[in-house]
Amino acid sequence: MKRRGLLTAIILGVFVLTGFAQAQDVSVFTRKQPKIERRYGIQLTGNFGLYAMQDVNDYRANTVDHARVGNTDGEATQGIAWGIAAVYRSHQNFRWTIGYSVMGQDKSSAAWNNTADGQAGFNEQTVNGSEFYVVGSYLIRFSEALNLHLGLGPSVVNGSMDRNSTAATSVYDAKGRGVGFRAQAGVELLLGSKLSFNVLGGYRYAQIGELRYDDRNQTEQILYYNAGSNKTMALDFSGIFVEFGIRMYFDPSTGWFRM
């Protein structure tokens, strides 16, 4: 319920920004719509972000020896993303960005000495993610060539995890989905009439609270943090990020495309 309330507040906030932007465009003394330059665009993006991943990094195989002497060799803490986005400028001071990003994989690993048989144990988990987002941005124009934009919007995050373990706890292709949001601020520098460079930074909330996988009998199971517990294993891609993008504007050649 809290997550739904937060998402509702974000969506309402975006609509408030839209209304404010539209109010800046049309005067009460005229019905003439201003001409909007660079209304349609496509953007190619690169992204570097930090991940929380507390469950993944804290996980230990459920054995006494591992709990006593286990150590973490590496943690899942960051990733590189790439993606594509469509841009629609609905008003002079407001723009919509609808995008999809593939968040690069990261790994956590742990090793321990099994004193029962003298052999070493190993546990490695690999996480992958993707993000679909809709962001509404308010534009502050410093000049024709330079804009500041402040954005906020909801997202849908997909994630998966593989666990390769010598402790008989291996799991492959465990998947889940969650609802989150993006809050961001950035600048756009025009390189020409149809081309611009965009850089922004922000915070991404992207937690997946439950993962499901198929066991050896092809029966769907929920992945729990440890055997016998009721705590589900979560993936958390939340964290700050920096994004770079090349944006290409165009004029549609067909009338039905125009809004």
C-alpha positions in Angstrom: 0.0 0.0 0.0 2.8 2.4 0.8 4.4 1.7 -2.6 1.1 2.4 -4.4 0.7 5.6 -2.5 4.1 6.8 -3.3 3.6 6.0 -7.0 0.3 7.9 -7.0 2.0 10.9 -5.5 4.7 10.8 -8.2 2.2 10.6 -11.0 0.2 13.5 -9.5 3.4 15.5 -9.2 4.2 15.0 -12.8 0.7 16.2 -13.8 1.1 19.3 -11.6 4.4 20.0 -13.4 2.7 19.6 -16.7 -0.1 22.0 -15.8 2.5 24.5 -14.6 4.4 24.3 -17.8 1.3 24.7 -19.9 0.3 27.8 -17.9 3.6 29.4 -18.9 2.9 28.8 -22.6 -0.6 30.3 -23.1 -1.6 33.7 -22.0 -5.1 34.5 -20.8 -5.1 37.3 -23.4 -4.6 35.1 -26.5 -5.4 31.6 -27.7 -2.5 31.5 -30.1 -0.3 28.5 -29.5 3.4 29.1 -29.5 5.6 27.3 -32.0 7.5 24.5 -30.3 10.9 23.8 -31.7 12.5 20.3 -31.5 9.3 18.7 -30.4 10.1 15.0 -31.3 13.3 13.2 -30.6 15.2 10.0 -30.1 17.9 9.6 -27.5 20.7 7.0 -27.1 21.8 6.8 -23.5 24.7 5.5 -21.4 24.3 5.2 -17.6 26.4 4.4 -14.6 24.7 3.7 -11.3 25.2 2.5 -7.8 23.1 -0.5 -6.5 22.0 -1.2 -2.9 21.7 -5.0 -3.2 21.7 -5.6 0.6 20.2 -9.1 0.5 22.5 -10.2 -2.3 25.6 -8.9 -0.6 24.7 -10.2 2.9 23.7 -13.7 1.8 25.6 -16.7 3.1 24.9 -20.3 2.5 22.9 -21.8 5.3 25.6 -23.9 7.0 27.3 -23.5 10.4 30.8 -23.5 9.0 30.0 -20.9 6.4 28.3 -18.7 9.0 31.4 -18.9 11.2 34.2 -18.4 8.7 32.6 -17.2 5.5 34.1 -14.1 3.8 32.9 -12.0 0.9 35.4 -11.6 -1.9 33.2 -9.2 -3.9 29.9 -7.4 -3.7 27.3 -6.3 -6.2 27.4 -2.5 -5.9 27.3 -0.9 -9.3 26.5 -1.3 -13.0 26.7 0.2 -16.4 23.5 0.7 -18.4 22.6 1.5 -21.9 19.3 2.3 -23.5 17.1 4.2 -25.9 14.4 6.8 -25.2 11.7 8.7 -27.1 11.3 12.4 -26.4 8.1 14.5 -26.8 8.0 18.2 -26.0 4.4 18.9 -25.2 4.9 22.6 -24.2 7.7 25.1 -24.5 8.7 24.3 -20.9 7.8 20.7 -20.5 9.0 17.5 -22.0 8.2 13.8 -21.7 10.8 11.1 -21.9 9.8 7.4 -22.4 12.8 5.2 -22.1 14.1 1.7 -21.7 17.5 0.8 -20.1 19.4 -2.5 -19.7 21.2 -2.3 -16.4 24.5 -4.1 -16.5 25.2 -7.2 -14.4 27.1 -7.3 -11.2 28.3 -10.1 -8.9 28.7 -11.0 -5.3 30.9 -13.9 -4.2 31.8 -15.6 -1.0 34.2 -18.4 0.0 34.5 -20.4 3.2 36.5 -23.3 4.6 34.4 -26.4 5.3 36.1 -27.8 8.4 34.0 -31.0 8.2 35.7 -32.4 5.1 38.6 -29.9 4.6 37.3 -28.6 1.3 36.7 -25.1 0.3 33.2 -23.8 -0.5 32.2 -21.1 -2.9 29.1 -19.1 -3.6 28.6 -16.6 -6.5 25.5 -14.6 -7.4 25.0 -12.7 -10.6 22.3 -10.1 -11.0 20.9 -8.4 -14.1 18.2 -5.8 -14.5 16.3 -3.6 -16.9 14.2 -0.5 -16.5 11.2 1.0 -18.3 10.5 4.6 -17.3 8.3 7.6 -18.1 9.7 11.0 -16.9 8.1 14.4 -17.1 10.6 17.2 -17.0 10.2 21.0 -16.5 12.6 23.0 -18.6 14.4 26.1 -17.6 15.9 27.7 -20.7 19.1 29.7 -20.2 19.5 30.3 -23.9 18.6 28.7 -27.2 21.6 26.4 -26.9 21.4 25.5 -23.2 18.5 24.1 -21.1 18.3 22.9 -17.5 15.6 20.2 -16.8 14.1 18.8 -13.6 12.4 15.5 -14.0 10.3 13.0 -12.0 8.4 9.9 -13.0 7.5 6.2 -12.4 9.3 3.2 -13.6 8.9 -0.6 -13.9 12.0 -2.6 -13.1 12.8 -6.2 -14.1 15.5 -8.3 -12.5 17.0 -11.7 -12.5 19.6 -13.6 -10.5 21.7 -16.8 -10.9 23.3 -18.4 -7.8 26.1 -20.9 -8.4 27.0 -22.5 -5.1 28.8 -25.6 -3.8 26.5 -25.7 -0.8 23.7 -27.3 -2.8 21.7 -24.0 -2.9 22.2 -23.2 -6.6 19.4 -21.3 -8.3 19.2 -20.2 -11.9 17.1 -17.6 -13.7 15.2 -16.4 -10.6 13.1 -13.4 -11.9 11.0 -10.6 -10.4 9.5 -7.2 -11.1 8.9 -4.1 -9.1 7.6 -0.5 -9.4 9.8 2.4 -8.7 10.6 5.9 -9.8 13.3 8.3 -11.0 14.1 11.8 -9.8 16.7 13.6 -11.9 18.2 16.9 -13.0 20.4 17.7 -15.9 21.4 20.0 -18.7 21.1 19.8 -22.5 23.5 21.4 -24.9 22.4 21.9 -28.5 25.1 20.9 -31.0 23.0 22.0 -34.0 19.4 22.4 -35.0 18.7 18.6 -34.8 21.4 17.3 -32.4 22.1 17.8 -28.7 24.2 16.4 -25.9 22.4 15.6 -22.6 23.9 14.8 -19.2 22.0 14.3 -15.9 22.2 12.9 -12.5 19.6 11.6 -10.1 18.3 8.9 -7.8 16.6 5.7 -8.9 14.3 3.7 -6.5 14.1 0.2 -8.0 13.5 -2.6 -5.6 12.2 -6.0 -6.5 10.8 -7.6 -3.4 10.3 -11.2 -4.6 12.0 -13.6 -7.1 10.5 -16.8 -8.6 12.3 -19.6 -10.3 11.6 -23.1 -11.6 13.0 -26.0 -9.6 14.3 -29.3 -11.0 10.8 -30.5 -11.4 9.9 -27.4 -13.4 7.7 -26.2 -10.5 7.6 -22.5 -9.8 9.1 -21.6 -6.4 9.6 -18.4 -4.4 13.3 -17.7 -3.6 13.7 -17.2 0.1 16.7 -15.6 1.8 17.5 -18.8 3.6 16.0 -22.3 3.8 13.2 -22.4 6.4 12.8 -18.6 6.6 9.8 -16.5 5.4 12.0 -13.6 4.2 12.0 -13.4 0.4 15.3 -12.7 -1.5 15.1 -9.1 -2.9 17.0 -7.4 -5.6 17.6 -3.6 -5.1 18.9 -1.5 -8.0 18.2 1.7 -6.0 20.9 4.3 -5.9 22.3 7.4 -7.5 23.1 7.4 -11.2 24.7 9.5 -13.9 23.4 9.4 -17.5 24.8 10.7 -20.8 22.9 10.9 -24.0 23.0 12.0 -27.6 19.6 13.3 -28.6 18.5 13.5 -32.3 15.4 15.6 -33.2 13.2 15.2 -36.2 10.0 16.4 -37.9 7.5 13.7 -38.6 6.7 13.1 -42.2 3.1 12.0 -41.7 0.2 14.0 -40.2 -1.1 11.3 -37.9 2.1 11.3 -36.0 1.7 15.0 -35.0 0.1 15.7 -31.7 
